[in-house]
Amino acid sequence: MNRIIQIVLVLLIFISCEQEDVRSPEITNENPDTANGIQEFIAAVDISSYPEIATANPTFYDLDGNQKDFLLLLKENGVNTVRLRLWVNPVNGHSGFNEVMPFSQTLKANGFKTWLTLHYSDTWADPGNQEVPVQWQHLDFTTLKDSLHSYTKKVVNEIQPDYIQIGNEINSGLLHPHGDIETNYSNFISLLQAGCSAVRENSNNCRIILHFAGIENSDWFFNQVNGIDYDIIGLSYYPIWHGKSLRNLKTKMQDLSTSFDKEVAIVETAYPFTLGWNDWTHNIVGLAEQLILPEYPATAEGQRKFIQQIKELTKEVEKGVGFCYWGGELIAWKGNEATDASPWENQALFDFSNTALPALSEFGNE
């Protein structure tokens, strides 16, 4: 009798273990977007200035003129990713860690993926400006590289972005003069590797973007970084600076993707819906000669068609994974007479009454 009871108990334990295995599948860190070989197309906006703009309590309206929450407007129109710049120690705190971290949490809570652009500077970094943060300026190169690695590790662990750029518009390198691509190429590569390693060591999901401003000489640049472990080739494309041929843009994207076997995205672009002004801050785009004419006039429809084409051509590139509209939030938030507000209100995704423009609807259109 005791022998029968023992057998029954063994069988019950076996059955229980089998059921537990069914209920508790193995946990993996694999990105659900890529687990089945399918990645969601990135339809992103860069709204880095929104936390500052929000302090002025502007009211936004949807395409039908109904008052609506700003983030909800983006979400309802198909924006799935938000890009934010991150400065090390900005003078006024905007775009610093203490602003970007909670805003990133808000974005995630609202269903957006997050994409961080690490400028590795206290202010704007671009092809002509790659200024070392003040707190790093007196470091020797080895310590500087370690600081970059530690800072990147902190960002990845505490903010946990879905996408991250190691530097912003790094055509000329980063952290000049230490990482000048022309005069200190080996240092530039070491700094880039330090940033990418910090991401790989601390996240299985975060995808790394290297960002080149424009398309001219982009093949040369990505050949220089061919040994770096990254995921996505990122290009800026503004007609005012980077040529007026969308055909050339598409060709270059396809060539780069094929040559380096990488995914490719347009990480910054924008287009005006008017050449008019809504404050007294000088606008960057304000002349007809800066446009692509006659195909894309500076009208609401011209802006919409431009974004539609940017999205379509990116999808037509074999490994095109998405695009990001820069400055969609940059309304004239300080008032009509401000001289220190938005140089971009005529390229925002909202008109001068803060009503969503038709271009916004293109983010979700298939």
Residue pairs with C-beta under 8 A, 6 or more apart in sequence:
29 204
29 205
30 204
30 205
31 204
31 205
33 39
33 40
39 321
40 80
41 315
41 321
41 322
42 80
42 81
42 113
42 115
42 163
42 265
42 321
42 322
42 323
42 324
43 78
43 79
43 80
43 81
43 311
43 322
43 323
43 363
43 364
44 79
44 80
44 81
44 82
44 83
44 115
44 322
44 323
44 324
44 325
45 74
45 79
45 81
45 82
45 83
45 324
45 325
45 326
45 328
45 329
45 349
45 363
46 82
46 83
46 84
46 85
46 117
46 268
46 324
46 325
46 326
46 327
46 328
47 74
47 82
47 83
47 84
47 328
47 329
48 83
48 84
48 85
48 95
49 94
49 95
49 327
49 329
49 330
50 70
50 103
50 329
51 94
51 99
51 103
52 94
53 329
53 330
53 331
53 333
54 70
56 333
56 334
58 331
58 333
58 354
59 67
59 354
60 67
60 68
60 69
60 70
60 73
60 350
60 354
60 355
60 356
61 67
61 68
61 353
61 354
61 355
61 356
62 68
62 73
62 76
62 355
62 356
63 77
63 355
63 356
63 358
63 360
63 361
65 355
68 76
70 329
71 106
71 107
71 110
71 112
72 110
73 356
73 360
74 82
74 112
74 328
74 360
74 363
75 110
75 111
75 112
77 356
77 360
77 361
77 363
77 364
78 361
78 362
78 363
78 364
78 365
79 112
79 360
79 363
79 364
80 112
80 113
80 363
81 112
81 113
81 114
81 115
81 162
81 163
81 322
81 324
82 107
82 112
82 113
82 114
82 115
83 115
83 116
83 117
83 163
83 267
83 324
83 326
84 95
84 100
84 103
84 104
84 114
84 115
84 116
84 117
85 95
85 116
85 117
85 119
85 168
86 95
86 96
86 97
86 100
86 116
86 117
86 118
86 119
86 155
87 95
87 96
87 119
87 121
87 122
87 123
88 96
88 119
88 120
88 121
88 122
88 133
88 135
88 136
88 151
89 96
89 122
89 133
89 134
89 135
90 96
90 122
90 123
91 122
91 123
93 99
97 155
100 116
100 159
101 158
101 159
104 114
104 116
104 159
104 161
107 114
108 114
113 162
113 163
114 159
114 160
114 161
114 162
114 163
115 161
115 162
115 163
115 164
115 165
115 209
115 324
116 155
116 159
116 161
116 163
116 164
116 165
117 165
117 168
117 211
118 151
118 152
118 155
118 164
118 165
118 166
118 167
118 168
118 195
119 125
119 167
119 168
120 130
120 132
120 133
120 148
120 151
120 167
120 174
120 175
120 195
121 129
121 130
121 131
121 132
121 133
121 175
122 131
122 133
122 134
123 129
123 131
124 168
125 131
125 167
125 168
125 169
125 170
125 174
126 168
126 169
126 213
127 169
127 171
127 172
127 213
128 172
130 167
130 170
130 172
130 173
130 174
130 175
130 176
130 179
130 180
131 176
132 144
132 175
132 176
132 178
136 144
136 147
136 175
139 147
141 178
141 187
144 175
144 178
144 191
145 190
145 191
145 194
146 194
148 175
148 191
148 194
148 195
148 198
149 194
149 195
149 197
149 198
150 198
152 164
152 166
152 194
152 195
152 198
152 199
153 198
153 201
153 202
155 161
155 164
156 164
156 198
156 199
156 202
156 203
156 206
157 202
160 203
160 206
161 206
162 205
162 206
162 207
163 206
163 207
163 208
163 209
163 232
164 199
164 206
164 207
164 208
164 209
165 208
165 209
165 210
165 211
165 234
165 267
166 192
166 195
166 196
166 199
166 208
166 209
166 210
166 230
167 174
167 192
167 195
167 210
167 211
168 211
169 211
169 212
169 213
169 236
170 181
170 192
170 210
170 211
170 212
171 181
171 212
171 213
171 214
171 217
171 221
172 180
172 181
172 182
173 179
173 180
173 181
173 182
173 184
173 188
174 188
174 191
174 192
175 191
177 183
177 184
178 184
178 187
178 191
179 187
179 188
179 191
179 192
180 187
180 188
181 188
181 221
181 224
185 224
189 224
189 225
189 227
189 228
192 210
192 225
192 228
193 228
193 229
196 208
196 228
196 229
196 230
197 229
199 206
199 208
200 208
200 229
207 231
207 232
208 229
208 230
208 231
208 232
209 230
209 231
209 232
209 233
209 234
209 265
209 267
210 222
210 225
210 228
210 230
210 232
210 233
210 234
211 234
211 235
211 236
211 267
211 268
212 218
212 221
212 222
212 233
212 234
212 235
212 236
213 235
213 236
213 241
213 242
213 268
214 235
214 236
214 237
214 241
214 242
215 235
215 237
215 242
215 243
215 248
215 249
215 252
216 242
216 243
218 235
218 252
218 256
219 252
219 255
219 256
219 259
222 233
222 256
222 259
222 260
222 262
223 260
226 260
230 262
231 262
231 263
232 262
232 263
232 264
232 265
232 321
233 253
233 256
233 257
233 260
233 262
233 263
233 264
233 265
234 264
234 265
234 266
234 267
235 249
235 252
235 253
235 256
235 264
235 265
235 266
235 267
236 242
236 266
236 267
236 268
236 269
237 249
237 266
237 268
237 269
237 310
238 268
238 269
238 270
239 271
239 290
239 291
239 292
240 284
240 285
240 290
242 249
243 249
244 291
244 292
246 292
246 309
246 310
246 313
249 266
249 313
250 313
250 316
250 317
253 264
253 266
253 313
253 314
253 317
253 320
254 317
254 318
256 262
256 264
257 263
257 264
257 317
257 318
257 319
257 320
258 318
262 319
263 319
263 320
263 321
264 314
264 317
264 319
264 320
264 321
265 314
265 320
265 321
265 322
265 323
265 324
266 310
266 314
266 322
266 323
266 324
267 323
267 324
268 324
268 326
269 310
269 323
269 324
269 325
269 326
270 325
270 326
270 327
270 328
270 344
270 347
271 296
271 302
271 303
271 306
271 307
271 347
271 359
272 285
272 291
272 298
272 303
272 346
272 347
273 298
273 299
273 300
273 302
273 303
273 346
273 347
273 351
273 357
273 359
274 298
274 299
274 346
274 352
275 285
275 286
275 287
275 288
275 298
275 346
276 346
276 352
277 283
277 286
277 345
277 346
278 331
278 332
278 336
278 342
278 345
278 346
278 352
279 332
279 334
279 335
279 336
279 337
279 338
279 339
279 341
279 342
279 345
280 336
280 337
280 338
280 339
281 332
281 338
281 339
281 340
281 341
281 342
281 343
282 343
283 343
283 344
283 345
283 346
284 343
284 344
284 347
285 291
285 346
285 347
286 346
288 298
291 297
291 298
291 302
292 306
295 305
296 302
296 303
296 305
296 306
298 346
300 351
300 357
300 358
300 359
301 358
303 347
303 357
303 358
303 359
304 357
304 358
304 359
304 361
304 362
306 359
307 325
307 359
307 362
307 363
308 362
308 365
310 323
311 323
311 362
311 363
311 365
313 320
314 320
314 321
314 322
314 323
325 349
325 359
325 363
327 344
327 347
327 348
328 348
328 349
328 350
328 360
329 348
329 349
329 350
330 342
330 343
330 344
330 345
330 347
330 348
331 342
331 345
331 348
331 350
331 352
331 354
332 338
332 341
332 342
332 345
332 352
333 341
333 342
334 340
334 341
334 342
335 341
342 348
345 352
348 357
349 356
349 357
349 359
349 360
350 356
350 357
350 360
351 357
